[in-house]
Amino acid sequence: MALKLQLLEAQVTHKRLGSKTNTFGYRVFYLVLPLSFIENGYLNHVVKVNRWGAASFYLKDHGKRDGSSLEVWAKEILGNEKPESETSTITLVCMPRIFGYGFNPVSFWLCRDSQDQLRAVISEVNNTFGETHTYLCSHKDRRPIEESDWLEANKVFHVSPFLERNGNYKFNFIDNDEYLSFTIDYYDADGSLRLATNLTGSLSELNKTTLRSTFLKRPFLTFKVIALIHYQALKLLVKGFKHISKPRQLGRKNSRTN
């Protein structure tokens, strides 16, 4: 897989299961950004970086949230137990800011080896309370992640006010030249599937022309995402879902699959 800037035009689906159910889906687009293109300044030729724009990218929206190197942060999350040869490239998949406003429910950092095999995925999760947590998804022996693999992690971060902070997530990743697919399913403490989420879409070249045309199709992307989150919360209240008060965030802001 050649290293390049790309766009991901995708469909997001959410399915809540149990005695009460709720399903919805919507279209989005993501920037697919190799960190090396950010570090060497090449991204500036295509997307406004750290500057206001119709669609822009800010370093401080990710990683340490202070505008520092994203590559340094990602390698800190990956940890020292990996051989350097296991991670050759890291690619960030995220939504841009739109007219200065940004919100990414989840951003994905794809960590590939020199053979373009997926070795790890950093799932950077944000809630609407301004908090963030990262789940490092990889096999314990860091072997390549296959399309059929499901990686499991304890749920330690509060996201939805309608789901307890317990149980676990199961992650599935499909990474190829034509499309990306990210699945995160939540199972409660009893082992029952309560929430199935998926982001799947096709890849295309990211340049000024394709970014402009994609933006014009969804000119209020991030505003739409945050509006839909609150709209769906209202629907859940009307349907009688139990509202759960937000617990204090745990001290550690990163964890990994079991």
Summary of the structure (lengths in Angstrom):
residues: 258
radius of gyration: 17.8
end to end distance: 28.5
largest distance: 51.9
contacts: 776
relative contact order: 0.20
helix: 20%
strand: 38%
